[in-house]
Amino acid sequence: MPMIAILGAGKMGEALLSGVLRAGRRPSELMATTRREQRGTLLRERYGVQIVTNVEAAAKAGTLVLAVKPQDMGALLDEIGPHVPSGRLVVSMAAGITTPFIEQRLPEGVPVVRVMSNTPVHVDEAMSVISAGAHAGEEHLKLAEELLSPVGKVLRIPESLQDGATALSGSGPAYFYYLVEAMVDAGILLGMPRAAALEMVIQSAVGAAIMLRDSGEHPVLLREAVTSPGGTTISAIRELERHGVRAAVLEAIEAARDRGRELAGG
């Protein structure tokens, strides 16, 4: 099997590394690079993978996963560009960095696949959306899917939708945490202990998510099944509508998309 190198193995990079190992790859088939020597020692002790320099990874690995922060991507590409052979697959996990930005800094014809994952990668429930660059074909997308599927779901989208995906699923977990936080506050307002309110809300969220995923039902139908005529749920829904919660969600996610474009622009 070709070697996989994760360049800039921070939290997301480490989560991917551990997922790939759990999926059956041997530590000898993986290498990683880190900014700090101490971090490299930790990863080597924890997973048994090789810790190498960026240049060594670029020269030896069949697949390069660029997991550095977006602001560090230019410097990394300048460093590894001269050492990347044309047959390598480059997978970028940096938010807002386009495939043309990467392709221009690598040898002609190197296939690039852009990925946006989110933090549930840590519990193997990530949503990863992938897009092919100019030189990436079906085989490269399949390799990226094999790499990412151990840590969650993978969906292919055109690169023009990546900023939208970042706003919707990249930032998505934060919106749910925000809603949970508000619901727990409501429980406290109603006189419940914080721990009890939190447990109720978390289990309601988990149960609702699994029903959505496994039933195949439209969310409107599932909501209607809870909403009895003249009952408690419809009273709550009326208040949510009166406060414009749906419109606020639309505008919030649009704002996240716009901010992503600003950051990508420099």
C-alpha positions in Angstrom: 0.0 0.0 0.0 1.3 3.5 -0.8 2.5 5.5 2.2 0.2 8.2 3.6 1.7 11.4 5.1 -0.2 13.8 7.3 1.6 17.2 7.2 0.7 19.4 10.2 -0.8 16.7 12.4 -2.7 18.9 14.9 -6.1 17.8 16.3 -7.8 17.2 13.0 -4.7 15.5 11.5 -4.4 13.3 14.6 -8.1 12.3 14.5 -7.6 11.3 10.8 -4.4 9.4 11.7 -6.1 7.4 14.4 -9.1 6.7 12.2 -6.9 5.4 9.4 -5.1 3.1 11.9 -8.4 1.8 13.3 -9.5 1.1 9.7 -6.6 -1.4 9.4 -3.6 0.5 8.1 -0.3 -0.4 9.8 1.7 2.3 11.6 4.6 1.6 9.2 2.4 2.8 6.3 1.9 6.2 7.9 4.1 9.2 8.5 3.4 12.6 10.0 5.0 16.0 10.4 4.5 18.4 13.3 5.5 22.0 14.0 6.9 21.2 17.4 9.3 18.3 18.2 7.4 17.6 21.5 4.2 17.0 19.5 6.0 14.6 17.1 7.4 12.6 20.0 3.8 12.3 21.5 2.4 11.1 18.2 5.2 8.6 17.7 4.7 7.2 21.2 0.9 7.1 20.9 0.6 5.6 17.4 4.0 4.2 16.4 4.0 6.2 13.2 7.2 7.8 11.7 7.7 11.5 12.4 9.5 13.1 9.4 10.2 16.5 7.9 7.8 18.0 5.4 10.4 17.6 2.6 10.9 13.9 3.4 7.1 13.3 3.5 6.7 15.0 0.2 9.3 12.9 -1.4 8.3 9.5 0.0 4.5 9.4 0.5 2.0 8.3 -2.1 -0.7 10.5 -0.6 0.0 13.8 1.1 -2.7 15.2 3.5 -2.1 18.9 4.1 -3.6 19.5 7.5 -1.9 22.8 8.4 -3.9 26.0 9.2 -5.0 28.0 6.2 -2.5 30.8 6.9 0.4 28.3 6.9 -0.5 26.7 3.6 1.5 29.1 1.4 4.7 28.5 3.3 4.2 24.7 3.4 3.7 24.6 -0.4 6.7 26.7 -1.0 8.7 24.3 1.1 7.5 21.0 -0.4 6.6 22.1 -4.0 10.0 21.2 -5.5 10.0 17.8 -3.9 6.5 16.5 -4.8 6.7 14.0 -7.7 3.9 14.3 -10.3 2.2 11.0 -9.4 1.3 12.0 -5.9 -2.2 12.7 -4.6 -2.5 15.8 -2.5 -5.5 16.1 -0.1 -6.0 19.6 1.4 -8.0 19.9 4.7 -7.4 23.7 5.0 -10.6 25.8 5.1 -10.9 28.3 2.3 -7.8 27.3 0.4 -8.8 26.6 -3.3 -7.4 23.8 -5.4 -5.9 26.4 -8.0 -4.0 28.0 -5.1 -2.4 24.6 -4.3 -1.9 23.5 -8.0 -0.1 26.7 -8.9 2.5 25.9 -6.2 3.1 22.3 -7.1 4.6 20.6 -10.2 2.3 20.5 -13.3 -0.4 17.9 -13.2 -0.4 17.0 -9.5 -3.9 15.8 -8.6 -5.4 17.8 -5.7 -8.6 17.0 -3.7 -10.0 19.6 -1.4 -11.7 18.5 1.9 -13.8 20.2 4.5 -14.3 18.0 7.6 -15.8 19.0 11.0 -14.9 18.3 14.6 -17.0 15.1 15.1 -14.0 13.6 13.3 -12.9 12.9 16.9 -15.7 10.5 17.4 -15.8 9.0 13.9 -18.9 11.0 13.0 -17.4 13.7 10.8 -19.1 15.1 7.7 -16.4 15.4 5.1 -17.2 17.1 1.8 -14.7 16.6 -1.1 -14.0 18.4 -4.4 -11.7 17.5 -7.2 -9.1 19.9 -8.6 -8.2 20.3 -12.2 -6.0 17.2 -12.4 -8.0 14.9 -10.0 -10.1 12.1 -11.5 -12.4 9.3 -10.2 -9.5 7.3 -8.8 -8.3 10.2 -6.8 -11.7 10.9 -5.3 -12.0 7.3 -4.4 -8.7 7.3 -2.6 -9.8 10.4 -0.7 -13.1 8.7 0.2 -11.2 5.6 1.5 -9.0 7.8 3.6 -11.9 9.8 5.1 -14.7 7.2 5.5 -13.3 5.6 8.7 -13.9 8.9 10.5 -17.4 9.6 9.2 -19.5 10.3 6.1 -18.1 11.6 2.8 -19.9 13.5 0.2 -18.7 14.8 -3.2 -19.6 18.4 -4.2 -18.4 20.9 -6.8 -15.7 23.2 -5.4 -17.9 26.2 -6.0 -20.1 24.9 -3.1 -17.2 24.4 -0.6 -17.6 27.8 1.1 -21.3 26.9 1.6 -20.3 23.5 3.0 -17.9 25.1 5.4 -20.7 27.3 6.7 -23.3 24.5 6.8 -21.4 21.5 8.1 -17.9 22.8 9.0 -19.4 25.3 11.4 -22.6 23.1 11.8 -21.7 21.4 15.2 -21.4 24.9 16.8 -25.0 25.7 15.9 -26.3 22.6 17.6 -24.1 23.3 20.7 -25.6 26.8 20.8 -29.2 25.4 20.7 -28.4 22.8 23.4 -27.0 25.6 25.6 -30.1 27.7 25.1 -32.4 24.7 25.9 -30.4 23.9 29.0 -30.9 27.5 30.1 -34.6 27.1 29.5 -34.6 24.0 31.8 -32.9 26.0 34.5 -35.5 28.7 34.1 -38.1 26.0 34.7 -36.4 25.0 37.9 -34.4 22.0 36.9 -30.9 21.2 38.0 -28.3 22.0 35.3 -27.1 18.4 35.1 -30.6 17.0 34.7 -31.5 19.6 32.0 -28.3 18.8 30.1 -28.9 15.1 30.2 -32.4 15.5 28.9 -31.4 17.9 26.1 -28.4 15.8 25.0 -30.4 12.6 24.8 -33.2 14.4 23.0 -30.7 15.7 20.4 -29.0 12.2 20.0 -32.4 10.5 19.7 -33.7 13.1 17.1 -30.5 12.8 15.1 -30.7 9.0 14.9 -34.4 9.1 14.0 -33.5 11.6 11.2 -30.7 9.4 9.9 -32.3 6.0 10.2 -36.0 6.6 9.5 -35.5 8.3 6.1 -38.4 10.6 7.0 -38.4 14.3 6.1 -37.7 16.5 9.2 -41.1 18.2 8.7 -42.9 14.9 9.1 -40.9 14.0 12.2 -41.6 17.4 13.7 -45.3 17.1 12.9 -45.4 13.7 14.6 -44.5 15.5 17.9 -46.8 18.4 17.3 -50.3 17.6 18.6 -53.3 19.9 17.9 -53.5 22.6 20.6 -50.6 21.0 22.5 -47.4 22.0 24.1 -45.1 21.7 21.1 -47.1 23.9 18.8 -47.1 26.6 21.5 -43.3 26.5 21.5 -43.1 26.4 17.6 -45.4 29.5 17.5 -42.9 31.4 19.7 -39.9 30.3 17.6 -41.7 31.5 14.5 -42.7 34.8 16.2 -39.0 35.5 17.0 -37.9 34.7 13.5 -35.7 31.8 14.4 -35.8 30.2 11.0 -34.9 33.5 9.3 -32.1 34.0 11.8 -30.7 30.5 11.0 -30.7 31.3 7.2 -29.0 34.6 7.7 -26.4 33.2 10.2 -25.3 30.4 7.8 -25.2 32.9 4.9 -23.0 35.2 7.1 -20.7 32.2 7.8 -20.4 31.5 4.1 -19.6 35.2 3.4 -16.9 35.3 6.1 -15.4 32.1 4.7 -15.0 33.9 1.3 -13.4 36.9 3.0 -10.9 34.7 4.8 -10.1 32.8 1.6 -9.5 36.1 -0.2 -6.7 36.9 2.2 
